[in-house]
Amino acid sequence: MPLFPRRLPLLALAVALAAGCATPPRPSSVRWPPEPDVARIKFARTITSSADVETSGWPAFQRALLGTEPIYFRQPMALAVSPDGNRLYVVDQSFGQVFWLDFKLGKGANLTSDAAFIQPFSLALDQAGNVYVSEPQARRVRVFSPEGRLQRQFGGEAERPTGLAIDAKRQLVYVADGSGPASSNHRIMVYSLQGKLLRTIGTRGEAPGQFNFPSHLAVDLEGNLYVVDTLNFRIQVFDPEGNVVRFFGEAGEGLGKFSRPKGIAVDKRGIVYVADGDTGAVQMFNQQAQLLMYFGGKANLVEYFDLPGPVAIDPAGKYIYVGEMGMRLPRINVYEFLDVAAPAPAPGAAATPGAPPAAPAATAPGK
């Protein structure tokens, strides 16, 4: 049976689709920290497919005519926001594809149809909007223009290139090489934007400056590199010359600890965000590595998480994007900073990440 009856006039169909897409999502009252503290972050929306960013009925109308479906997410592994904040890029490892969602144009699409990806892991954007994508199994990083044209590839020196981050000011690409369990090459590779290997940072081990499966990366406005040192259960910070500045975290599920650290991001204020897959929370730290607060946590509601992974911040510092990789409802949750004049929460003042405050029972997943 066709999706729409053939006798339905096209004009009426377009009107119906436009009306359906114009229906606003149900608002949520979930905020962090919970009362009586002053809320700093609120849940804004969830994105499960490209249809969730459409601002008119035209894309749905086109899909109905062509018999196509919107882009749904299955395993959002990495996120990146364009310099103008209008476009969100998503690595979906299960689909083996890179997608973009354009909030200004109100649509989404594949980055490219010309190049198949082999289990893509991470991505990063340079100031020109070029998209860098890592593929660990293929031992490469490929670079695409904003239009999706392949520009070049590099990274063959890495045994397993995973996390990516770009220092725009110094024109550097950082690539995490997590390698394998038997390898000593757990390190960070430093390349030029053109793909020339300049140097490496670290070896395998537990000492400061050493790594045990480095994975996700981020760079702040000062050019400092943040590394998720996964099986050392900590975050290590390096200056632009590759020297250790500080490190924080330890194994555990309490405040300031990590049991399954995943995505990391740093906003323009220098706040560091780290997602943890076990607690389901995103913890926020200041530049002194003090825990400020958290949001998310484990709960069977769309505002919370089963398995949070990637984290990205828009350049204006207003919105936080977090990928949910769990099988129940793969999606991207969007959180918004609230403009409040009250002092920021004291370090360590938040509740335990594993025990999130109660959320409104009326809020259903996917709504």
N, C-alpha and C positions, 0 to 999 in steps of 0.2 A: 504494500500500500504506500502511495506517495506520502511524503511528509505533509504536504498541503494539498487539498483538493484542487484539481486542475480547473474546475469551474470558477474558483475564487478569482475575481478580477485582480489584476496586478496592482492597481492603485489601492484597492482595499487591503491587499496583502501588505503593501508597503506601510500603510497607515497602522495596521495592526502590529507589525514588527516594531515600528518606531515607538508606538505607545508602550509595548512590552519592555523595550530597552530603556525607556525613560523612567520606569518604576524605580524609585530610590531604594537602596538596601535598608534593611531594618537597623536603626541606630543601636549602638551598644553603649552601656554605661560602665564598662569595665575599665578601670584606671589603676595606675600604680604610682606611688605606694598607696595602699588602701587607707581609708579613714581610720583614725582621725588625722593622719598625716596629710600634708598638702600634696595633691596629685601632680605628678610631673609628666606622665606619659599616658595616653589613652589609646585603646584599640580603635582604629579608623575603619578598616575594611579588610576583606579577604579577596584574593584573586585566584580562582581555580582554572580559568581559561581566558583566552583572548577576548571572549564575549564580555567579560567583566569590565573591560576598559573602553568598550564601545560607547560613543556619545550620541549616536544616532542609529536608526534602523537600517541604514544603507548596507553595512557589512553583512548583517543577517539576511537582508533581501538578496544580496549577491550569492550568499551560500545556498539559499533556498533554490535559486535558479540553477546553480551549478551542481547542486547535490553534494556539497562539501560540508565539513564540520569545523567548528572553531578549534583552536589549539588548546588542548588540555594538558595539564602537567601531570607527570607520573613520578618523577624523582628530581626535583629542582636541586641540583648539586652546587651551583654557584650563581651569584648575582652581581651585577655591576650597573651603575647609573651613569648615563651620559653627562658630559660636563654642563650641559644646559638644564639637566634635570628632567627633560621631557621623555626620555627613553630608558626603559629598564631591560637589560639583557639577562637571559636566563639560560644556563647550561642544564639540560635535562639528560642525565646520563642514561636513564632507562630507554629513552627514545633515541639516544645517540645523536642529539641535535642541539643547536643553539637557536633560541628564539629571541625576538624583541617585541616589546609592548610599548607603543607610543601613546602617551597620555594626551598629547596635543592633537594628534591625528585621530585618536580614538580607534586604533586597530592594532593588530599584531600579526607577525609573519615569521617564517624561517629566516635566519640570517643569510643563508645561501642554499641553493638547490644543486650547486655544481660540485660540492665537495662533501663526501660522506665522512662523518667523524667516527673515530674508534674510541668508544667510551670516554668522551671528553670529561675533564675533571674540573677545571677552573677557567676563568677568563678575567681579563683586565682591559681597560681602555686607555689610550694615550690622549693627549690634548687635541689631536686632529680627529678623534672619534674612531680611529682604527681599533679593531677588536683582536686581542691576542687570546688564543685558546690552547690549553695544554691537553695532550693526549698521552697518558702514561704508557699504555701498551705499545703505541707507535713510537715512543721516545722522541717526541717532537712538540714544538710550539709553532702553531701556524698563525699568521697575521692576515686579517681580512680588512678591506676598506669598509667604511660605513654602509656602502651599497652591497657588501657581501662578496666582493671580488678578492680572490686569493692574491696576496702581495708577495709573501715570502714565508719560509719556515726555517727554524733553527732548533737547537736544544739537544742535538744528538749526543753531546758529551754527558748528559744526565742519564742515569740508569733508569729513573722513574720520575719524570717531571710532573709535579702535581700543582701545588699552589702557585699563584702568580700575583705580582704587585708591581706597579710602575711608579717610579719617582719622576714626575713630569719635569721638575726643575733641572735635574741632573741628567735626564734622558737615559734612565737606567731601567732595565727589566730584571726583577728578582724572580727566580724560579726555585721552588723547593724540590729537592731531590731526596725523596724518602727511601728510595732503593728498596732492598729486600731484607728479610730477617738475617741473612748470613753476610750481608755486605757491610763494610765499614764506611761506605760513601753516603752517610746521612749528612747533608750539607745544604747550603744555599748557593746557587749559581747566579752570578751577576753578569748580565749581558748589556750591550748597547741596544738601542731601539732597532738597530739594523741587524741584530743577531750575532754580534761578535762577543765571544766569551772574554770577559775582562779579568775576573778573579772568582774565587770561591770563598765562602765563609763557613768555618766549622768543620768538625769531624764527628764521628759517632762517639757518644759517651754521655756522662751525667754531669760533668763539670760545666761551669758557666762558659757559654760559647760553643758547647757541644750539643748534639741533638740525638734524639731517639725517635725516628719517624717524624721529621718536620712536615707539616701539611699546609695549613692555610696561612696566608700572608696579608699584611696591610702596611701601608706607608702613610705617615702623617704629614702635615703641611711643612714641617721642618726637615723632612727627608729621613726621619727615623723609621727603621724597619721593625715590624712586630711579627714574631714567628710563633705559631702554635706548635710547641714542642710536645707532640701528642702523647707519647708514652713516657715522657718525663713529667707529664701532667703540669705543665707550666707555660707561661708566656715569656719569651725572651725578647728584649728590645736592643737594637743595635743602632749606632749612629751612622751617618752616611759613609764613613770610612770603614765600617764593619766592626767597630769595637763594641763590646757589650756595655750597655748603659745600665740596665737593671733587668731583673727577672722576678716574676711573682707567680704564686700558685703552688699547690701541692695536691697529691691524690686525696680524694674525699668528696663528700656530697654537701658539706657545710658551706658557709659563707666564705667567699674568696678561694674556694677549692674547686678542683676539676676532676670529674670522673670519666668524661668522654668529650673533651673539648673539640669543637668543630670550627664554625665560621668565626671570623674576627673582622672588625671594622673600627676605624677611628674617625670621629667627626671633626669639624673645623674648630671646635673648642678644645680638642685634645682628649675628649672622653673616649675610652676604649670599651668596645662591646665584644663580649665573648659568649657564644652559644655553647651550651653543654647538652649533649644528646641524652644523658641519663636523667638529669634533673628536669630537663625540658625548659630551663630558664635561660635568659640572656642576662648576664651580669655586666654591670657598668662600673668602670674604674676610672679614677682620675690619674693625672700624670705622676703622682707619687705612689701609684699602684694601690691606692686605698679604695676599697669597695664603697661605692656610693649608694647603689640600689640595684634591683633586678626587675625584670618584667617577664611575663609568661609563666611557665611552670607546667606541671602535669595536671590536666583536667580534660574531661570529655566534652569540651566546648570549643568552638571555633577560635575564640580569642587566645586560647592556650595552645599547647603543643603535645604531640606524641614524640617526635624526633626532629627538633630544630637543627638546621644545618647552616646554610650560608646566611651572612648578614651584610647588608649594604645600606649606606646613608646617602641621601640626596645632597648635592653640593651646598644647598642653602641650610642644611642641618635641621630641616623641619620634619622629615619623614624617615622612618626606619623600616627597611624591608627585611623580612626573615622568611627563609624557605622552610616549609614543613615537608620532610621527606618520608613521613610515615605512610603506610599503605591505606590507612582508614580514609584520609582525605588529603592527598598531596595538594599543596597550595602555597601561595605567598601571602603572608600576613603583613599588613601595613599598620604601623603605629605612628602616632603623631605627638610631637612635643607640645606641651601646653605652656602658654605664656603666663607665668606666675611671677609675682614680685617677692614672694616669701623666700627666706634663705634656703639653700639647697640642703638635702638631708645629710646628716652627719655620716661619716664613713662607718659602715657596718650597721646602720640603723634599720636596714630592711629586714623583712621577715625571712625565714629559711626558704631558699628557692624551691625545695622539694615539696613545700606545703603552701600552694598559692591560695590567696583569699578567695572566698566564694564568689561566683559570678552569677548573673541573673539566669534563672532556670529557663526563661523564655527564649534565650538565644540559642538557636539550633545550628549545628554545623552546616556550612554552605549557604547560610542565609545572610 
